[in-house]
Amino acid sequence: MVFALSGAFGLSVFGAELGFIDGDRRLRLVQLFDKQAQLSQITLIRESLAGSGAQPQPQLTVEDLLGTWQGKATTHYADLRSPDEFGTSLQLSRQGNRVTQTLTLPGRTLTSEATVEGSSLRFEGSGGVVQVLLLPGGASSTTPLELPKRQDFFLEAGWLLSPTRRQRMIRRYNESGAWETLTLMEEEKQV
C-alpha cells in the first residue's frame, strides 16, 4: 500500500484499468482481484466533455453483439518490439440461453460457447470460468472469476460506440502473471 502526504492511498493485489476515447466521450474500466485471486471489484467510469451534449448510452445486451463483426487489431508488446496489425472476424449467434462465438485470426479459428445468465455470459473451460458482464454505457468486462494458477489468461474491456461500431482492448498475461501484450480491436458490424 502506498500513502500520499494528503492521506490518499492506493491498494490492489492485482488488477488492470483499460480505457477508450471516442470524440468527446471516454470510458474506463477497472478490474480488481483479491488476495485469493478472486474477482472482487469492477468499476466503470463513463465521462464526457462538459457542454458536449453527449447522451448516455443504454445497457449493453446480448442482442447488441449478435452478428458478424469485421475488424482490425493492433497488438503492443511489453518488451516494446514493433506492434503487429492484423485482420479479425468475430461471429456471435444465439440459440436459447446459449451463445456461440467464432473468432477468426490469421492462421487460426477459435470457437467457444457461453451460457446467458441475465446480463452476463459465462464461458466454462479447462482454465476455469470466464465471465463477460454486459454493463451500462455499451460497456463490457471480460475476466476470469478466479485467476488461474500457472496458466496464461486475459482481461478484456469492450465498448459499443454505436450499433455497428465496437472497440475491445485485451490485455494478456503469461503463466507467471506477467503482462505480455495489449491488443486493441476496432470492429464494424456487417449488416
Contacts in CASP RR format, 6 or more apart in sequence:
PFRMAT RR
TARGET T0000
AUTHOR 0000-0000-0000
METHOD contacts of the structure
MODEL  1
MVFALSGAFGLSVFGAELGFIDGDRRLRLVQLFDKQAQLSQITLIRESLA
GSGAQPQPQLTVEDLLGTWQGKATTHYADLRSPDEFGTSLQLSRQGNRVT
QTLTLPGRTLTSEATVEGSSLRFEGSGGVVQVLLLPGGASSTTPLELPKR
QDFFLEAGWLLSPTRRQRMIRRYNESGAWETLTLMEEEKQV
1 9 0 8 1.000
1 10 0 8 1.000
1 11 0 8 1.000
2 9 0 8 1.000
2 10 0 8 1.000
2 11 0 8 1.000
3 9 0 8 1.000
12 32 0 8 1.000
13 32 0 8 1.000
13 33 0 8 1.000
13 34 0 8 1.000
13 35 0 8 1.000
14 32 0 8 1.000
14 33 0 8 1.000
14 37 0 8 1.000
14 147 0 8 1.000
15 30 0 8 1.000
15 31 0 8 1.000
15 32 0 8 1.000
15 33 0 8 1.000
15 155 0 8 1.000
16 30 0 8 1.000
16 31 0 8 1.000
16 155 0 8 1.000
16 171 0 8 1.000
17 28 0 8 1.000
17 29 0 8 1.000
17 30 0 8 1.000
17 31 0 8 1.000
18 28 0 8 1.000
18 29 0 8 1.000
18 31 0 8 1.000
18 155 0 8 1.000
18 156 0 8 1.000
18 157 0 8 1.000
18 169 0 8 1.000
18 171 0 8 1.000
19 26 0 8 1.000
19 27 0 8 1.000
19 28 0 8 1.000
19 29 0 8 1.000
19 157 0 8 1.000
19 169 0 8 1.000
20 26 0 8 1.000
20 27 0 8 1.000
20 28 0 8 1.000
20 157 0 8 1.000
20 158 0 8 1.000
20 159 0 8 1.000
20 167 0 8 1.000
20 169 0 8 1.000
22 159 0 8 1.000
22 161 0 8 1.000
22 167 0 8 1.000
24 48 0 8 1.000
24 49 0 8 1.000
24 52 0 8 1.000
24 53 0 8 1.000
24 54 0 8 1.000
25 46 0 8 1.000
25 47 0 8 1.000
25 48 0 8 1.000
25 49 0 8 1.000
25 52 0 8 1.000
25 54 0 8 1.000
26 45 0 8 1.000
26 46 0 8 1.000
26 47 0 8 1.000
26 48 0 8 1.000
27 44 0 8 1.000
27 45 0 8 1.000
27 46 0 8 1.000
27 47 0 8 1.000
27 137 0 8 1.000
27 139 0 8 1.000
27 157 0 8 1.000
27 159 0 8 1.000
28 44 0 8 1.000
28 45 0 8 1.000
28 47 0 8 1.000
29 42 0 8 1.000
29 43 0 8 1.000
29 44 0 8 1.000
29 45 0 8 1.000
29 139 0 8 1.000
29 141 0 8 1.000
29 157 0 8 1.000
29 158 0 8 1.000
30 41 0 8 1.000
30 42 0 8 1.000
30 43 0 8 1.000
30 45 0 8 1.000
31 39 0 8 1.000
31 41 0 8 1.000
31 42 0 8 1.000
31 141 0 8 1.000
31 143 0 8 1.000
31 155 0 8 1.000
31 157 0 8 1.000
32 39 0 8 1.000
32 40 0 8 1.000
32 41 0 8 1.000
32 42 0 8 1.000
32 43 0 8 1.000
33 39 0 8 1.000
33 40 0 8 1.000
33 147 0 8 1.000
34 40 0 8 1.000
36 146 0 8 1.000
37 146 0 8 1.000
37 147 0 8 1.000
37 149 0 8 1.000
38 145 0 8 1.000
38 146 0 8 1.000
39 131 0 8 1.000
39 143 0 8 1.000
39 144 0 8 1.000
39 145 0 8 1.000
39 146 0 8 1.000
42 133 0 8 1.000
42 135 0 8 1.000
42 141 0 8 1.000
42 143 0 8 1.000
44 135 0 8 1.000
44 136 0 8 1.000
44 137 0 8 1.000
44 139 0 8 1.000
44 141 0 8 1.000
46 56 0 8 1.000
46 136 0 8 1.000
46 137 0 8 1.000
46 139 0 8 1.000
48 54 0 8 1.000
56 136 0 8 1.000
56 137 0 8 1.000
57 136 0 8 1.000
57 137 0 8 1.000
57 138 0 8 1.000
57 160 0 8 1.000
58 136 0 8 1.000
58 137 0 8 1.000
58 138 0 8 1.000
59 119 0 8 1.000
59 134 0 8 1.000
59 135 0 8 1.000
59 136 0 8 1.000
59 137 0 8 1.000
59 138 0 8 1.000
60 119 0 8 1.000
60 134 0 8 1.000
60 135 0 8 1.000
60 136 0 8 1.000
60 137 0 8 1.000
60 138 0 8 1.000
60 139 0 8 1.000
60 140 0 8 1.000
60 160 0 8 1.000
61 119 0 8 1.000
61 134 0 8 1.000
62 94 0 8 1.000
62 99 0 8 1.000
62 116 0 8 1.000
62 121 0 8 1.000
62 134 0 8 1.000
63 94 0 8 1.000
64 138 0 8 1.000
64 160 0 8 1.000
64 163 0 8 1.000
65 92 0 8 1.000
65 160 0 8 1.000
66 92 0 8 1.000
66 93 0 8 1.000
66 94 0 8 1.000
66 99 0 8 1.000
67 91 0 8 1.000
67 92 0 8 1.000
67 93 0 8 1.000
67 189 0 8 1.000
67 190 0 8 1.000
68 89 0 8 1.000
68 90 0 8 1.000
68 91 0 8 1.000
68 189 0 8 1.000
68 190 0 8 1.000
69 88 0 8 1.000
69 89 0 8 1.000
69 90 0 8 1.000
69 91 0 8 1.000
69 92 0 8 1.000
69 166 0 8 1.000
69 187 0 8 1.000
69 188 0 8 1.000
69 189 0 8 1.000
69 190 0 8 1.000
70 87 0 8 1.000
70 88 0 8 1.000
70 89 0 8 1.000
70 187 0 8 1.000
70 188 0 8 1.000
70 190 0 8 1.000
71 87 0 8 1.000
71 88 0 8 1.000
71 89 0 8 1.000
71 185 0 8 1.000
71 186 0 8 1.000
71 187 0 8 1.000
71 188 0 8 1.000
72 85 0 8 1.000
72 86 0 8 1.000
72 87 0 8 1.000
72 88 0 8 1.000
72 185 0 8 1.000
72 186 0 8 1.000
73 85 0 8 1.000
73 86 0 8 1.000
73 87 0 8 1.000
73 88 0 8 1.000
73 105 0 8 1.000
73 183 0 8 1.000
73 184 0 8 1.000
73 185 0 8 1.000
73 186 0 8 1.000
74 83 0 8 1.000
74 84 0 8 1.000
74 85 0 8 1.000
74 183 0 8 1.000
74 184 0 8 1.000
75 83 0 8 1.000
75 84 0 8 1.000
75 85 0 8 1.000
75 86 0 8 1.000
75 181 0 8 1.000
75 182 0 8 1.000
75 183 0 8 1.000
76 83 0 8 1.000
76 181 0 8 1.000
76 182 0 8 1.000
76 183 0 8 1.000
76 184 0 8 1.000
77 83 0 8 1.000
77 180 0 8 1.000
77 181 0 8 1.000
78 178 0 8 1.000
78 179 0 8 1.000
78 180 0 8 1.000
78 181 0 8 1.000
86 105 0 8 1.000
86 106 0 8 1.000
87 105 0 8 1.000
87 106 0 8 1.000
88 103 0 8 1.000
88 104 0 8 1.000
88 105 0 8 1.000
88 185 0 8 1.000
88 187 0 8 1.000
89 103 0 8 1.000
89 104 0 8 1.000
90 101 0 8 1.000
90 102 0 8 1.000
90 103 0 8 1.000
90 104 0 8 1.000
90 187 0 8 1.000
91 101 0 8 1.000
91 102 0 8 1.000
92 99 0 8 1.000
92 100 0 8 1.000
92 101 0 8 1.000
93 99 0 8 1.000
93 100 0 8 1.000
94 100 0 8 1.000
94 116 0 8 1.000
96 116 0 8 1.000
97 115 0 8 1.000
97 116 0 8 1.000
97 117 0 8 1.000
98 113 0 8 1.000
98 114 0 8 1.000
98 115 0 8 1.000
98 116 0 8 1.000
99 113 0 8 1.000
99 114 0 8 1.000
99 115 0 8 1.000
99 116 0 8 1.000
99 121 0 8 1.000
100 111 0 8 1.000
100 112 0 8 1.000
100 113 0 8 1.000
101 111 0 8 1.000
101 112 0 8 1.000
101 113 0 8 1.000
101 114 0 8 1.000
102 109 0 8 1.000
102 110 0 8 1.000
102 111 0 8 1.000
103 109 0 8 1.000
103 110 0 8 1.000
103 111 0 8 1.000
112 123 0 8 1.000
113 123 0 8 1.000
114 121 0 8 1.000
114 122 0 8 1.000
114 123 0 8 1.000
114 132 0 8 1.000
115 121 0 8 1.000
115 122 0 8 1.000
115 124 0 8 1.000
119 133 0 8 1.000
119 134 0 8 1.000
119 135 0 8 1.000
120 131 0 8 1.000
120 132 0 8 1.000
120 133 0 8 1.000
120 134 0 8 1.000
121 131 0 8 1.000
121 132 0 8 1.000
121 134 0 8 1.000
122 129 0 8 1.000
122 130 0 8 1.000
122 131 0 8 1.000
122 132 0 8 1.000
123 129 0 8 1.000
123 130 0 8 1.000
123 131 0 8 1.000
123 132 0 8 1.000
124 130 0 8 1.000
127 144 0 8 1.000
127 148 0 8 1.000
127 151 0 8 1.000
127 153 0 8 1.000
128 144 0 8 1.000
128 145 0 8 1.000
128 146 0 8 1.000
128 148 0 8 1.000
129 144 0 8 1.000
129 145 0 8 1.000
129 146 0 8 1.000
130 142 0 8 1.000
130 143 0 8 1.000
130 144 0 8 1.000
130 145 0 8 1.000
131 142 0 8 1.000
131 143 0 8 1.000
131 144 0 8 1.000
131 145 0 8 1.000
132 140 0 8 1.000
132 141 0 8 1.000
132 142 0 8 1.000
133 140 0 8 1.000
133 141 0 8 1.000
133 142 0 8 1.000
134 140 0 8 1.000
135 141 0 8 1.000
137 159 0 8 1.000
137 160 0 8 1.000
138 159 0 8 1.000
138 160 0 8 1.000
139 157 0 8 1.000
139 158 0 8 1.000
139 159 0 8 1.000
139 160 0 8 1.000
140 156 0 8 1.000
140 157 0 8 1.000
140 158 0 8 1.000
140 159 0 8 1.000
140 160 0 8 1.000
140 168 0 8 1.000
141 156 0 8 1.000
141 157 0 8 1.000
141 158 0 8 1.000
142 154 0 8 1.000
142 155 0 8 1.000
142 156 0 8 1.000
142 157 0 8 1.000
142 158 0 8 1.000
143 155 0 8 1.000
143 156 0 8 1.000
144 153 0 8 1.000
147 153 0 8 1.000
147 177 0 8 1.000
150 175 0 8 1.000
150 176 0 8 1.000
151 175 0 8 1.000
152 172 0 8 1.000
152 173 0 8 1.000
152 174 0 8 1.000
152 175 0 8 1.000
152 177 0 8 1.000
152 180 0 8 1.000
153 172 0 8 1.000
153 173 0 8 1.000
153 177 0 8 1.000
154 170 0 8 1.000
154 171 0 8 1.000
154 172 0 8 1.000
154 173 0 8 1.000
155 170 0 8 1.000
155 171 0 8 1.000
155 173 0 8 1.000
156 168 0 8 1.000
156 169 0 8 1.000
156 170 0 8 1.000
156 171 0 8 1.000
157 168 0 8 1.000
157 169 0 8 1.000
158 166 0 8 1.000
158 167 0 8 1.000
158 168 0 8 1.000
158 169 0 8 1.000
159 166 0 8 1.000
159 167 0 8 1.000
159 168 0 8 1.000
160 166 0 8 1.000
161 167 0 8 1.000
163 189 0 8 1.000
164 188 0 8 1.000
164 189 0 8 1.000
164 191 0 8 1.000
165 186 0 8 1.000
165 187 0 8 1.000
165 188 0 8 1.000
165 189 0 8 1.000
166 186 0 8 1.000
166 187 0 8 1.000
166 188 0 8 1.000
166 189 0 8 1.000
167 184 0 8 1.000
167 185 0 8 1.000
167 186 0 8 1.000
167 187 0 8 1.000
168 184 0 8 1.000
168 185 0 8 1.000
168 187 0 8 1.000
169 182 0 8 1.000
169 183 0 8 1.000
169 184 0 8 1.000
169 185 0 8 1.000
170 181 0 8 1.000
170 182 0 8 1.000
170 183 0 8 1.000
170 185 0 8 1.000
171 179 0 8 1.000
171 181 0 8 1.000
171 182 0 8 1.000
171 183 0 8 1.000
172 179 0 8 1.000
172 180 0 8 1.000
172 181 0 8 1.000
172 182 0 8 1.000
172 183 0 8 1.000
173 179 0 8 1.000
173 180 0 8 1.000
174 180 0 8 1.000
END
